[in-house]
Amino acid sequence: MHIGYPEKLFKCKFAFTGTMDRKRDEMMELCEQYGGVAQKSLNKSTDYLVCGENTGESEVTKAKKFVINIISEGDFLKMIT
């Protein structure tokens, strides 16, 4: 799946959590395909937390503490179009 231009997410760091329509590995692959950095866990350097259903409250709280953008799977896919 190649939608937008390859460097659309250039160096932006993404963490993925919750249940999504696509598999987490696929989301991480898309992130890297478009120049982003897919992180296994949320930390201070993360730019975006991509949340699916059943996202843990602790992850959202941590993202807010670190002032990280919280977006949905759909928002992420819009970023690459």
N, C-alpha and C positions, 0 to 999 in steps of 0.2 A: 504494500500500500504506500504509494508515494503521492502526496497531495500537493503540498506547497513547495517552496524552494528549500534546498538542503540545510541552510544555516539559519532557519527561522527562529530556532530556540538557542542560538549561539551562546554557549557557556552558562545558560540558566540551569540551576540545579533543582531537580524535582524528586520528591518522595511520594510514593503511592501507598494508599491505605484503604481498607474496606473492601467490600465485594463490588466488582465492576463487571460490566457486560463483556469486556475483553479480559483476557488473562493478564496478570501482572507482568509476566515476562514480555508479552506483546506490547504492553504500554511502555515498558522500559526500553524496549527495542525501538519503538517509534520515537521516543524521546531522544535517544542517541542518534537515530537516523537523521533527525532534524537539527543536530548540533548541540543538543542539551546534554546534561549530565544526570544520569539516573542514579539516585542514591538508595541504598538498601534501608536506611533509617533516617529519620528526621534529626537534624542538628542545626546549630546556629547559622551555618552557611547555606542552608536550604533556602531557595527563593520561592518555591511553590509546593504546597501540600495538595496533592490531587486525591480527593475523597470520594469513595464509592459508598454504597449502602453499608450500614452496620459499622461505620467508622467509630473507633473507640473515643470516648470523651477525653481521655488523657492525651491522645495525639493532638486533638483540636486545641486543648488547653495549652499544650507545649508550643504549638505553632503560634498561638496568640501571644504567648510570653516572648517568643523570639521575633515577633512582628513579621511572620511569614504569610504570604498570600495563600488563602485557602480557596481552592477551586474544585469544580466537579469534573468528572470524566468528560462530559460534554464540552465544558469550557476548555479543557486541555485540547480536545480534538479540534475545536474552533481555532485555537492558536496555531495549528499547523496547516490550516486551509488558506 
